[in-house]
Amino acid sequence: MVEARDSISATAKSAAPWVALLLLVVAAGLAVNDESMRLKALRTVLVLMAAAEGMAGFMYVFRARRMAERAGRPYAPAYHGVMQDFGFYNLAMALLLALCALEPGRNIVVLRATIALYAVHGGTHVLRYFGYYFGGEARIPTRARRLELRDALQLVVALAGMLVFYPAASR
């Protein structure tokens, strides 16, 4: 009983900042009507996403062991190269997002692809949080369930930012 209470408390603590940020992003999207301000907000979202992807990419490429531990996964030397490969994909996403931030309306394909990617990636974490795994995957005993929710919410906040500030001319 105490473990369950501690687990709920830990989940709430790790989810609360992301839920608050999600509500703030959605409220801002509903409140801002001026198209030039919406474009600036979208650019800000994309730059922040690029920074986060770049930081994750750097960590996966140069600090793979630390990233595995931070994610609640056991470090396996056999997968060090795979983690670095994903880091290079994070760095590529960072570059694409930074370039997209320069002219979101002209880079609508990148924006749409990123929306789809974040929806699928975030949705996968939500499914894992609720215990649904696919592709032969199973729960990792060393990874707390709350980390799946935290990872999902990070992606959902970014997704919400892209959706609520999506360029009106591209709809």
Secondary structure by P-SEA (a helix, b strand, c coil): caaaaaaaaaaaaaaaaaaaaaaaaaaaaaacccaaaaaaaaaaaaaaaaaaaaaaaaaaaccaaaaaaaacccccccaaaaaaaaaaaaaaaaaaaaaaaaccccaaaaaaaaaaaaaaaaaaaaaaaaccccccccccccccaaaaaaaaaaaaaaaaaaaaacccccc
